[in-house]
Amino acid sequence: MSTEITTSEAPGIARRTVLKASAWSVPVVAAAVATPLAAASTAVDLELAGFAGDTFTGLSPDLLRAYSINVTSGSM
């Protein structure tokens, strides 16, 4: 009596290959998205009018940084 054992691999791409490709693609996509945003930002001239001793305070547009500007001399 003889027994024949056959095995077959599933067709397609291995899961490891997909994971490796996705691990490399995440930083590439993140950089591709950030680059146009950085290129689109422009510097803005800011003119404040105040008197000596005045203080201007505020927050950045993303609300992550606070600023305070003290007028030390001059007048309007």
C-alpha positions as CSV (number, residue, x, y, z in Angstrom):
1,M,0.0,0.0,0.0
2,S,1.4,3.4,-1.0
3,T,0.4,6.8,0.3
4,E,0.9,9.9,-1.7
5,I,1.0,13.3,0.1
6,T,0.7,16.4,-2.0
7,T,1.0,20.0,-0.8
8,S,0.2,23.2,-2.6
9,E,0.9,26.7,-1.8
10,A,-1.8,29.3,-2.1
11,P,-1.3,31.5,-5.2
12,G,-0.6,35.2,-4.7
13,I,1.6,37.3,-2.6
14,A,2.8,36.2,0.8
15,R,1.6,38.2,3.8
16,R,5.1,39.0,4.8
17,T,5.7,40.6,1.5
18,V,2.6,42.8,1.8
19,L,3.6,43.8,5.4
20,K,7.1,44.8,4.3
21,A,5.8,46.9,1.4
22,S,3.3,48.6,3.6
23,A,6.0,49.4,6.3
24,W,8.1,51.1,3.7
25,S,5.2,53.0,2.0
26,V,3.9,54.7,5.2
27,P,6.9,57.1,5.6
28,V,7.0,57.7,1.8
29,V,3.3,58.7,1.8
30,A,3.7,60.9,4.9
31,A,6.6,62.8,3.3
32,A,4.7,63.1,0.0
33,V,1.7,64.7,1.8
34,A,3.8,67.0,4.0
35,T,6.0,68.4,1.2
36,P,3.3,70.3,-0.7
37,L,1.9,71.7,2.6
38,A,5.3,73.1,3.6
39,A,5.8,74.5,0.2
40,A,2.5,76.2,0.3
41,S,3.1,78.0,3.5
42,T,4.3,81.6,3.2
43,A,5.7,84.1,5.6
44,V,3.4,87.0,6.6
45,D,4.5,90.4,7.6
46,L,3.0,91.4,10.9
47,E,2.6,95.1,11.9
48,L,1.5,95.9,15.4
49,A,0.6,99.3,16.7
50,G,1.0,100.1,20.3
51,F,2.6,102.2,23.0
52,A,5.6,101.5,25.2
53,G,4.5,99.1,27.9
54,D,1.8,97.4,25.8
55,T,1.8,93.7,25.6
56,F,0.2,91.6,22.7
57,T,-0.6,88.0,23.4
58,G,-2.1,85.2,21.4
59,L,-1.9,81.6,20.2
60,S,-0.6,80.0,17.0
61,P,-3.2,78.8,14.5
62,D,-2.7,75.2,15.6
63,L,-3.1,76.3,19.2
64,L,0.1,74.6,20.3
65,R,2.2,77.6,20.9
66,A,1.5,80.8,22.8
67,Y,3.3,84.1,22.2
68,S,3.7,87.4,24.0
69,I,5.1,90.6,22.4
70,N,6.1,93.4,24.7
71,V,6.5,96.9,23.3
72,T,9.6,98.4,24.9
73,S,9.9,101.8,23.2
74,G,8.3,104.0,20.6
75,S,4.7,105.1,20.1
76,M,2.2,105.2,17.4
